[in-house]
Amino acid sequence: MKLKSVILGLLIASSMSTTAFAMETIKINGYPHYEVGYEQITAEFQVSISNVVKVEESNSGYADDTYYCQGTVEVVALDELSGFGVSKMDKIDDEQYIETEYLVPDGYTEEEWYNRLDEDKPVEKGTKYTLKEPGVYYVYGNYGPLDGGVNSKVIIEKASTEETKPVVKENKEAIYTNSNVVVNGNKIEFEAYNIAGNNYFKLRDFAIAVAGSESQFDVTWDNEKQIINLISGKNYSLINQDKILKGDGKNKTATLYQNGILKDGVAVDVEAYTINNNNYFKLRDLCELFNVALEWDAENNVISIFTNK
């Protein structure tokens, strides 16, 4: 089966010059250093990609640029080629991708297409892939062993069908709490607030308070998903830098945090607010997430927290 595999690291994100378009069909020349007629090269362009809105150009000398598209995208062979294919790709880290599914051109069954490849038949001019789903795709087209060829990444962005609506910030009064807080028998002065009848603690303060116990967790940032990710069982990474500080005793304005939260990479349903650029979580939610016991002594105005040591 004549399929072109992607080597890990072949498609690596880097600093590139960028050109923007108003949804155009782009023709790609994978052999810019050769003239038409040299060896197997019989056309100036080998592949076209439709509905391109932006191109990030590499400096490698080959047509391995990244094409950002919107809507349904057609990838077409503009000449008879030895190799021509499209496959879906998944991101494996911040910079690298890997092929996960080989696609079949329009008008072919999988059996017909793979039999054609096994028989080493050239790909006919006009062979087309129609891509309807948003995602990352790898596109290649070449004449064979000659250095070069189309070697590109296509990113189909999900087009918005609705008019963009402004984000509504839900603000509430955060009342400074004067409750005494005891963690495993030790009194700690937190900057905590009561919002709509519930106590909210600074996320990083709570991570410091339970560090070193079976309930410990780290606070990280998932850059790809742009979301907070709490890693259970791991000591708080900034334990030697951050400190739990008592607040100024004044009430504040709290803005509902709407970006979502992950625990060990899985979304969790918790409510949080942002106060002075710090995220505050409902104390009861944090205790439930990390198996921390919570007691409230109303008579003495004491909140007690117990971890599994």
N, C-alpha and C positions, 0 to 999 in steps of 0.2 A: 504494500500500500504506500503510494508516494505522497506522504504528508510531511509538511515542513514543521518541525518541532521548534518551540521557543526555548532557548537556553535561559535559565534563571539569570536575570540581570541584563538580558538583551534589551528589554524595553525599560529603561530607567528614567525616571523623571529628573530633569535637570533644568538649569537656567537657559532659556531659549528666547530668541526674538519672536514676537507674536504679531500676527496680522489678522485683523477682523474683517468679516464679510457680512453681507446681508443675504444669507442663505444662497450660496452658489454651488454649482457643480464644478469640482476641481479635477483637472486631469494631472496625473502624476507621471513623471519621467524618472524611472529608477536607474537610468544609466546616463547621468548628466555629463560624464567625462568622455563619452563616446558619441560618434556621429551615427545617424541612421545609415545602415548598410554595412556597418562593421560587424563581422562575424554573424551571429544570429539576430542582431537588432534590425527589425523590419518596420518599426513605427516609432515616432517621437515620444508617444505616451503609451503606457501599458495598462493603466488602471484609472478609472474615474470614480469619484465619491460625490454623492449629491447632498444637498442641504447642509453644506459646510458653513458655519458661522465664524469660525476662528481657527487659525493654524499656528501651532508652535513649531518653529523651524529649528532643526538641529544644525550643528556645525560639523557633522561627520563626513559630509560629502556624498551621502546617499539619501534617497527619499524616505527616510525613516522618521518623518515628522509625525506630530500628533494632530489629528483633525477632530475638532469639536463640531458636532452636528445636532440638529433638532428635527423632530418629526420622523417620518419614515425615510430611511436612507437606502439608496441603491448603490451597490458596488459592482462595477461592470468591467469586464476584460475588453480592452480597446484593440487588442491584437491577438493572434493565435499565440498561446503561451505554453511553455513546458510545464510550469507550475502556477496555479492560481487558487487561492483559498482564503476562507474567512473562518475564524474561530472565536468563541467567547473566551473572555479572560477574567480571572479573579485576582485581586490584590493580595499579596502575601505579606507585605510589610509596607513601610512608608514609601518605598521606591520601586519595588519589584512586582511584576505580574507573571502569571503562568497560564497557559492555555488549559481550559477545562472542558470544552466541548467543540468538536469539529462540526461545522455546518455544511449543509448540502445546497448547491445552487438551485435556483428556481427551475422547475420542470423536470427534476431528477428525483428518483427514489434513492435512498441510501445505498441499496444494492447496486443500482445502475451506476451511481457515481463512483463508488469504491471499486467496482469491477473495471471501470474506465481507467482509474488510477493504477490499478494492478497491471493492466495491459499496457501501461506507459503511453497512452494516447495523449496527444496534445489537447489543450483546452481551447475550444473554439472561440473565435472573436464574438463578442456579444453575450457570453456567459455572464449571468447576473445573480447576485445575492440581494434579496430584499430584507432589510433589517428593520423590524418594527418595534422591538423592545429597547428601552433605555439600558445602557450598560457600556462595558468596555470590550472592544473587539480588536483582534489582530488580523491585518490584511497583508497578503503577500502576492506578488506576481512576478514571474521571471522567465527568461528564455532558456534557463538551464545552468550549466556550470560557469558561465561567464560572470566575473565579479560584478556585483551590483544587483539591481532588481528592486521592486517596490517592497518595502519593509516598514509598515506603518501601524500606528495605533489609532483607532477610531473610538471616540467617546461620544455616545449619543445621550444628550441631556434630556431630562424629562421636561417637556414644554408645559408651561402653566396655562391652563384653560380658563382660569378665573382671574379677574382683576385683583391685583395685589392690594390687600387690605392692611391698613396700619395696625401695628401691634398695640393692643390695649393694655396698658400697665395697670394692674390691679393693686392699688395701694391700700394699706391698712395701718392703723396706729399700733406701734410696738411699745408696750408699757414695760419699763424697766422692772425686772423682778427682784424683789428683796428677799426671796426665799433662801434659806440656808441649804447648801448642797453638800452632801457627804458621799464620797466615793470610797467604797471598801473601808469605811470607818474614818477616813481622812477628810476634813473639811476643806473644800476648795472654793474660792471666790471666782465664779464665772461671770462673764458678761452675757446675761440671758434676758430674754424678753417674753412677755405674755402677749400673744396675738390671738384675738378672738377666743379667749378662754383656754388656750393651750400654751405650754412652755416650749420655747424654741431656744436651742443652744447652737453656738457656732460649731460648724462641722469639724473644723480642725482642732478646736478645744476638746471636743468629745474624743477625737482620735488620740490626742495626747493623754487624756484621762484614763483610757483603757489600754494604753500601750503596755506591752509586756505581759498581758494576760491572755487567756484563751479567746477572749473577745476582741483582740486587737485587730486593726485594719489599717490599710494605707489609703490615702486619698490621691488619686492619679487623674490625669486628663487624657481621654481618648481623642487624639488629634484628628483621626479620620472621621469619626462620628461627631466631633465637636461636643463632647459630653463628659460629665464627671463620671469616673469609674472607681468604685470602692472595692478594694481587694481584701477579702477576708483572710485572717490568719497571718497576715504580714504586718510587721511592725511599722508604725508611721515613719516614713522616710525623712521627715523634717523634724524629728523629735528633738534634735540638738540645736535647732534654730528657732522654732516657734515656741512661744510661751503662752500660758493661760493668763490673761490680764483682766483685771476687774474693770468694768466700764465706768463711765462718768456719772451714772445714776440718772441720766436724763432719758426721757421717752424719745423715740425715733419714728421715722416713717419707713415701713417695710413694703417692698415691691415683690409681688409673687414671682417666684423663679419658675420659668416655663420651658427650660431647655431639656428637662428629663434627667434621670439618674440611672446609672448602671451599677449593679453589684456583681462582681466577677463576670462582667461582660453581658449580663442579662438585665433587661429593664425592670425596675421595681417601682411600685406605685407609692410614692411618698410625697408629702407636701413640704415645700421649702420657701423661704423668703430671703431676699437680699437686703441687707442693711449696711450702708456705708461700704459697699463693695465686698462684703463678706456674706457667705451663705449660711443661713440658720435653718436647722432642721427641727421638726417636732421631736422632742425628747423621747416620747413613747415610741415613735417610729424607729429611731436609732437603736433603742434598747431591743426592740423586737427583731430588727435586722441582724444584730450581732449577739443575740442570746444573753442579754444583760437584764438582771432583775431590777425592778423599779418599785419603790415604795414611797407613799406620800403621807406624812404625819401632819394633818391639818391643824391639830391643836398646837403643835410647836413650830409650825411653818418650816418643816424640814423635808427636803427631797433626798432620798437615799438610793444610791446606785450600787449594785453588787455584781462584780464580774466573776467568772469562773477562773480562779487563779491558776 
